[in-house]
Amino acid sequence: MSLPDRFQPMSGSKRLLSACVLGMALIAGGCQVRPLYSDPGPVAGAGAGVSGSVQSKLATIAIAEVGTREAQQVRNNLIFMFNHGAGQPANAAYTLQLGVSYQDLSLALIQNATNDKSGQPTAGSMRMTGSYTLTRIADGKVVGKGTRLVTADYDAPRQRYAVLRAQRDAINRAAREVAEALNLSVAQDMSKL
């Protein structure tokens, strides 16, 4: 007399598979996923009504003065992103040191033998690097550091001033994108505090 298949004991591979599935379920049960800018509610030990959200922490960051036009553009974009256009905080809890550099790269060259200007670049790329150091003012402790790299491409027509304008526009786009990348990186650092 034989038992139906459903009453047969499990084979070794089926046991191993079920044990792996159970183990992965237990591991995944300990993970926590939540939006970066969510408001988790009041923070323990904080005063009544004080929110622990990342956005409110970002609003307490003062960005130090910078020396170049490109760095100033990144700084202005970051100030706007941190405070939603309200400017620098009056009583900052953190300070951010910002460093920005860029490099103009030629990508393509004219290969026309009948043109006396062969070898003139026709396409370019601006590579901008932004780095930051986030410091807590109260104790001078560095709470975050990072570097982000962004590339903005542009076309280089034959007119000299059109090329200058295209390069400037590429720098502007790169500065905006570097600021967005740094904003996300600083927000990640602040979410750990």
C-alpha positions in Angstrom: 0.0 0.0 0.0 1.5 3.4 -0.9 0.7 6.9 0.3 -0.2 9.7 -2.0 2.6 12.0 -3.0 1.5 14.8 -0.7 2.0 12.6 2.3 5.5 11.5 1.2 8.4 12.9 3.3 10.2 16.0 1.8 13.4 15.3 0.0 16.7 17.0 1.0 16.7 19.6 -1.7 13.1 20.7 -0.8 14.1 21.0 2.9 17.1 23.1 2.0 15.0 25.4 -0.2 12.3 25.8 2.5 15.0 26.5 5.1 16.6 29.2 2.8 13.2 30.8 2.2 12.5 30.9 5.9 16.0 32.3 6.7 15.6 35.1 4.0 12.2 36.0 5.4 13.7 36.3 8.9 16.5 38.5 7.6 14.2 40.7 5.6 11.9 41.1 8.5 14.6 43.1 10.3 15.1 45.6 7.5 13.4 49.0 7.7 12.6 51.0 4.6 11.3 54.5 4.9 11.5 57.6 2.7 14.5 59.8 3.3 12.5 63.0 3.8 9.8 61.5 5.9 8.7 62.9 9.2 9.2 60.1 11.8 7.5 62.2 14.5 9.0 63.8 17.6 12.5 62.8 18.6 13.1 61.3 22.0 14.6 63.8 24.3 13.7 66.7 22.2 11.3 69.4 23.3 7.6 69.1 22.6 6.7 69.5 18.9 10.3 69.3 17.7 10.4 67.2 14.5 13.2 64.8 13.7 12.7 65.1 9.9 15.7 65.3 7.7 14.4 68.5 6.0 14.3 70.3 9.3 17.9 69.2 10.0 18.9 70.5 6.6 17.5 73.9 7.4 20.1 74.2 10.3 23.1 74.0 7.9 25.0 77.2 7.1 27.2 77.0 4.0 30.5 78.8 4.2 31.5 81.5 1.6 33.3 80.3 -1.6 35.6 82.0 -4.0 34.6 81.1 -7.6 31.6 81.7 -9.8 31.0 78.0 -10.2 31.2 77.3 -6.5 28.9 80.2 -5.8 26.3 78.7 -8.2 26.5 75.4 -6.3 26.3 77.2 -3.0 23.2 79.2 -4.0 21.4 76.1 -5.2 22.2 74.3 -2.0 21.0 77.1 0.2 17.7 77.1 -1.8 17.4 73.4 -1.5 18.2 73.3 2.2 15.8 76.1 3.3 13.3 76.2 0.4 14.4 79.7 -0.5 14.5 81.1 3.0 18.2 81.8 2.9 20.9 80.9 5.5 19.7 80.0 9.0 20.1 82.6 11.7 21.2 80.0 14.3 23.0 77.3 12.5 23.8 74.0 14.2 26.1 72.8 11.3 28.4 74.3 8.9 29.3 73.0 5.4 32.6 73.7 3.7 32.2 73.4 -0.1 34.8 72.9 -2.8 34.0 73.0 -6.5 36.3 72.4 -9.5 35.5 71.9 -13.2 37.3 70.7 -16.3 36.4 71.4 -19.9 36.9 68.4 -22.2 36.9 68.3 -26.0 35.0 65.3 -27.2 34.7 65.3 -31.0 36.8 66.9 -33.8 35.9 68.0 -37.3 37.4 65.5 -39.8 36.6 67.4 -43.0 39.6 67.5 -45.3 38.2 70.5 -47.4 37.8 72.6 -44.3 40.8 74.7 -43.4 39.8 74.5 -39.7 40.0 70.8 -39.3 40.8 69.7 -35.8 38.4 72.3 -34.3 36.4 70.8 -31.5 32.7 70.4 -32.3 31.5 68.9 -29.0 32.6 69.3 -25.4 31.9 68.2 -21.9 32.1 70.0 -18.6 33.2 67.7 -15.7 32.4 69.3 -12.4 33.4 67.9 -9.0 31.8 69.1 -5.8 33.2 68.1 -2.4 31.9 69.0 1.1 32.7 68.6 4.8 29.8 68.9 7.2 30.8 69.9 10.7 28.7 70.2 13.9 29.3 73.7 15.4 28.7 72.7 19.0 31.7 70.3 19.3 33.6 70.8 15.9 33.0 67.1 15.0 32.9 66.2 11.3 29.7 64.4 10.7 29.8 64.0 7.0 32.2 64.2 4.0 31.7 63.4 0.4 32.5 64.1 -3.3 30.2 64.0 -6.3 31.1 64.2 -10.0 28.8 65.4 -12.7 29.3 65.8 -16.5 27.3 68.2 -18.7 27.8 67.9 -22.5 27.5 70.8 -25.0 27.8 71.4 -28.7 30.5 73.8 -29.9 29.4 75.6 -33.1 31.9 77.6 -35.2 30.9 81.0 -33.8 33.2 82.0 -31.0 30.6 83.6 -28.8 28.1 80.8 -29.3 30.8 78.4 -28.0 31.3 80.6 -24.9 27.6 80.7 -24.3 27.3 76.9 -24.7 30.2 76.4 -22.3 28.6 78.7 -19.7 25.3 76.9 -20.1 27.0 73.6 -19.5 28.7 75.0 -16.4 25.3 76.2 -15.1 23.7 72.8 -15.7 26.6 71.0 -14.0 26.4 73.3 -11.0 22.7 72.6 -10.6 23.3 68.9 -10.9 26.2 68.9 -8.5 24.1 70.8 -6.0 21.3 68.2 -6.3 23.8 65.3 -5.8 25.4 67.1 -2.7 21.9 67.8 -1.3 21.1 64.1 -1.4 24.4 63.1 0.1 24.1 65.6 2.9 20.6 64.5 3.6 21.8 60.9 3.9 24.5 62.1 6.4 21.8 64.0 8.4 19.4 61.0 8.5 22.1 59.1 10.4 22.2 61.7 13.2 
